[in-house]
Amino acid sequence: EDLFDAPFYRLVHAEADGLPGVVIDRFGDVAVIQPNAAWAEALLDPLAEALVQVTGITTLVKNGTGRARGLEGLAEETVLLRGTIDAPVPVAMNGATYLADVMGGQKTGLFYDQRPNHAFAARLARGARVLDVFTHVGGFALAALAGGADSALAVDASAAALALATGGAQASGLEARFATRQ
């Protein structure tokens, strides 16, 4: 809460925070937990309760997908553990609005760990033409446009991710300078 002006951030970053195999991202009243280690899966209920008590979130998603779970002998699944959600979550970040698909997107729905890199690229982008390859939901492209880039081309293999990126460009008022390619 001291680091960010709104409750949209990576709360737990696995080993870096003393919880190997656990990532938790917060999207306002929504949080996504990735229990990628067997110990975290076994202790998911107390982890979830602690998360709710500490943050006050009302909606909790378990994103149990990814190669690490298979190595731990865990099944892949995405489950709504608490609350309801019916749309991508808008996230204001680095001058743009990103749309996070917390139920069906990659990882938790947004790559918060790239936030400082996006901000750095935005500072370099004024007047530039930007190519953002593997853009996901608009990553560098939207930040660069918010930073004053003349145009941005966002490329990704996922049509669903590009649709979210386009929605983010529209929500940010940047669609006139934004294009996508799959």
C-alpha positions in Angstrom: 0.0 0.0 0.0 2.9 2.4 0.6 4.4 1.6 -2.8 1.4 2.1 -5.0 -1.4 4.7 -5.1 -4.1 2.1 -5.7 -4.6 -1.6 -4.7 -3.3 -3.0 -8.0 0.0 -4.8 -7.6 2.0 -8.0 -7.1 1.6 -8.8 -3.4 3.6 -12.0 -3.2 6.5 -12.8 -5.6 7.4 -16.3 -4.7 11.0 -16.9 -3.4 11.6 -13.1 -3.3 9.0 -12.8 -0.6 9.8 -16.0 1.3 7.0 -18.1 -0.2 8.6 -20.3 -2.9 6.1 -21.3 -5.5 3.4 -18.8 -4.6 2.5 -15.7 -6.6 -0.4 -13.4 -5.5 -1.5 -10.5 -7.6 -4.1 -7.9 -6.4 -6.6 -6.3 -8.6 -8.6 -4.0 -6.3 -11.2 -6.2 -4.5 -10.0 -9.2 -6.6 -6.9 -11.3 -5.9 -5.4 -14.2 -7.9 -3.3 -16.8 -6.1 -1.0 -19.1 -8.0 -0.1 -22.1 -5.7 2.7 -23.6 -7.9 4.2 -25.7 -5.2 2.8 -28.8 -3.4 3.1 -27.2 0.0 1.1 -24.1 -1.2 -1.6 -26.3 -2.6 -1.8 -28.3 0.7 -2.1 -25.0 2.6 -4.3 -23.1 0.2 -7.2 -22.7 2.6 -5.2 -21.0 5.3 -3.3 -18.9 2.7 -6.6 -17.8 1.3 -8.0 -16.9 4.7 -4.9 -14.9 5.6 -5.1 -13.1 2.2 -8.7 -12.1 2.8 -8.0 -11.0 6.4 -5.0 -8.9 5.5 -6.3 -7.2 2.3 -10.1 -7.3 2.6 -10.5 -8.6 -0.9 -14.0 -10.0 -1.8 -13.1 -12.1 -4.8 -10.4 -14.7 -4.9 -9.3 -16.7 -7.9 -7.0 -19.7 -7.8 -4.9 -19.9 -11.0 -3.5 -23.4 -10.9 -2.1 -23.6 -14.4 1.5 -23.8 -15.6 4.3 -26.2 -16.0 5.6 -25.9 -12.4 2.4 -27.5 -11.1 2.9 -30.5 -13.3 6.4 -30.9 -11.9 4.9 -30.9 -8.4 2.4 -33.5 -9.4 -0.5 -31.1 -9.2 -3.5 -30.9 -11.5 -4.1 -27.8 -13.6 -7.2 -25.8 -12.8 -8.6 -22.3 -12.5 -11.2 -21.9 -9.8 -13.2 -19.1 -8.3 -12.6 -19.6 -4.6 -14.6 -16.7 -3.3 -16.9 -13.9 -4.7 -18.0 -13.4 -8.3 -16.4 -12.0 -11.4 -17.8 -11.6 -14.9 -15.5 -9.4 -16.9 -11.9 -8.4 -17.3 -10.6 -6.1 -14.5 -9.5 -2.7 -15.6 -6.1 -1.7 -14.2 -4.8 1.8 -14.4 -1.0 1.6 -14.6 1.8 3.8 -16.2 -0.7 6.2 -17.7 -2.8 3.6 -19.5 -5.6 1.2 -18.7 -5.0 -2.5 -19.0 -7.7 -5.2 -19.0 -6.8 -8.2 -16.9 -8.6 -11.5 -17.6 -8.1 -13.1 -14.1 -10.1 -16.2 -15.0 -8.7 -17.1 -18.4 -5.7 -15.1 -19.1 -2.0 -16.0 -18.8 -0.7 -16.4 -15.3 -2.7 -14.0 -13.1 -4.1 -12.0 -16.0 -1.4 -9.2 -16.0 2.4 -9.2 -15.7 2.8 -6.8 -12.8 6.4 -7.7 -12.5 6.9 -5.8 -15.8 5.4 -2.6 -14.4 8.8 -0.8 -13.9 10.0 -1.9 -17.3 6.9 -0.6 -19.0 7.4 2.8 -17.1 11.0 2.9 -18.3 10.0 2.3 -21.9 7.3 4.9 -21.7 9.9 7.5 -20.7 11.9 6.7 -23.9 8.9 6.6 -26.2 8.0 10.2 -26.9 7.7 10.6 -30.7 8.7 7.0 -31.4 7.1 4.3 -33.4 7.0 1.3 -31.1 6.9 -2.5 -31.9 5.8 -4.6 -28.9 6.2 -8.3 -29.6 4.6 -10.8 -27.2 2.5 -7.9 -26.0 0.0 -9.9 -24.0 -2.6 -7.3 -23.0 -0.8 -4.3 -24.4 2.2 -4.3 -22.0 4.9 -2.0 -23.5 2.7 -0.7 -26.4 0.1 1.0 -24.1 2.7 2.4 -21.7 4.7 3.8 -24.7 1.6 5.4 -26.1 0.7 6.9 -22.8 4.3 8.2 -22.7 3.9 10.0 -26.0 4.8 7.5 -28.7 3.4 8.4 -32.1 2.2 4.8 -32.8 2.5 1.3 -31.4 2.1 -2.1 -33.1 1.2 -4.8 -30.6 2.0 -8.4 -31.7 0.9 -11.6 -29.9 0.0 -15.2 -30.8 -3.2 -15.0 -28.7 -6.3 -13.4 -30.3 -7.8 -13.2 -26.8 -4.9 -11.2 -25.4 -4.9 -8.9 -28.4 -8.7 -8.3 -27.9 -7.9 -7.2 -24.3 -5.0 -5.0 -25.5 -7.4 -3.3 -28.0 -9.9 -2.9 -25.2 -7.2 -1.3 -23.0 -6.2 1.1 -25.9 -9.9 2.1 -26.2 -10.3 2.6 -22.4 -7.1 4.7 -22.4 -8.2 6.8 -25.4 -5.2 5.6 -27.4 -6.9 3.5 -30.1 -6.1 5.9 -32.9 -2.4 5.3 -32.5 -2.7 1.6 -31.6 -2.7 -1.5 -34.0 -2.4 -5.2 -33.4 -1.1 -8.2 -35.4 -1.5 -11.9 -34.6 
